[in-house]
Amino acid sequence: MSEPGHAVAGSRWYRTFLTGELIRASEFASTSGDILLRFLRGVGDPAITPTLLRGYAQRARDFKLEAVDGVGHWIVDQPPELVLERLGAFLQDI
């Protein structure tokens, strides 16, 4: 985000999601999939709350949620080595 233009582009992409894709999310509320799903959530994340994650386990064949202490919303920037470790383990399992 420190590179010229990256913060602006990121903000615009994020706002497009909020005003476009997220609004349509209710269309898919009753769907499920035969997918493996791993979710790392920072315990200090004020945006992705446990309430928002309810229902995933019932809609994915193999859903695992891991709450990470000492991390907020930008989990890939805060403990990148943990994210890479979990991604590597996930890819080994599939």
Backbone hydrogen bonds, N-H to C=O, Kabsch-Sander energy under -0.5 kcal/mol:
donor,donor_aa,acceptor,acceptor_aa,energy
6,H,3,E,-1.6
7,A,1,M,-0.5
7,A,3,E,-0.7
9,A,5,G,-2.5
10,G,6,H,-2.8
11,S,7,A,-2.3
12,R,8,V,-2.5
13,W,9,A,-2.5
14,Y,10,G,-2.4
15,R,11,S,-2.5
16,T,12,R,-2.0
17,F,13,W,-2.0
18,L,14,Y,-2.1
19,T,15,R,-1.9
20,G,16,T,-1.4
22,L,17,F,-2.7
24,R,20,G,-1.1
24,R,21,E,-0.5
25,A,21,E,-0.5
25,A,22,L,-1.2
26,S,23,I,-0.6
27,E,24,R,-1.9
28,F,25,A,-1.8
29,A,26,S,-1.3
31,T,28,F,-1.7
33,G,59,R,-2.8
35,I,33,G,-1.5
37,L,62,D,-3.0
39,F,64,K,-2.3
41,R,39,F,-0.6
41,R,66,E,-2.8
43,V,68,V,-2.5
44,G,71,V,-2.7
45,D,42,G,-2.0
49,T,47,A,-1.2
52,L,49,T,-0.7
53,L,49,T,-0.9
53,L,50,P,-0.6
54,R,51,T,-1.1
56,Y,53,L,-1.3
59,R,55,G,-0.7
59,R,56,Y,-1.3
60,A,56,Y,-1.1
61,R,33,G,-1.0
62,D,35,I,-1.8
63,F,60,A,-0.5
64,K,37,L,-2.4
66,E,39,F,-2.9
68,V,41,R,-3.2
69,D,67,A,-0.6
71,V,68,V,-0.9
75,I,73,H,-1.6
77,D,74,W,-1.4
78,Q,74,W,-1.2
82,L,79,P,-0.9
83,V,79,P,-1.8
84,L,80,P,-2.5
85,E,81,E,-2.1
86,R,82,L,-2.6
87,L,83,V,-2.4
88,G,84,L,-2.6
89,A,85,E,-2.2
90,F,86,R,-2.3
91,L,87,L,-2.6
92,Q,88,G,-1.8
93,D,89,A,-1.4
94,I,90,F,-1.0
